[in-house]
Every structure is written in structure tokens, then in C-alpha cells.
Amino acid sequence: MKTETQKLHIEPGAVYSRQEAAEALGISLSTLKRLIKKGHLTVSKPGGMRRVFITGESVLAMLDSTKIEKGA
């Protein structure tokens, strides 16, 4: 029996963990971390915490700025 995972709907005013953002985008956590490291996603990290927060606006802005190339 095949189980399907449903992608989250990205809300502009919401805040997501790295795992939630990766699931919403349908990508791996390591790919999301690369996007953050390359500056494609803006994150917020409160002082003294390991947790990273990603806003829905950041995810949507990244998607808006992405262009689709032929053959991709």
C-alpha cells in the first residue's frame, strides 16, 4: 500500500522550522540547508538557540525569484 505525503501550503505570515520548510518545498533537509547557506532563504536564529526559523515570505520570495530553464 502506497502512502502519499501532502505538501504544506506556504502561508506568508507563518514561521517554519527547517524541516517544515523542506517538506513544504518537497526537498530534502540537506538541500534546504544549502539554499540557506547560499543566501536563497532568509532565516532568523534567536540568540542562544540552535533552532532556526524561516518565514513564509522568505520561501515565497525565493520561489518568485526562481526561473525555470528549458530541459530542467
Order of alpha helices (4+ residues) and beta strands (2+ residues): beta-alpha-alpha-beta-beta-alpha
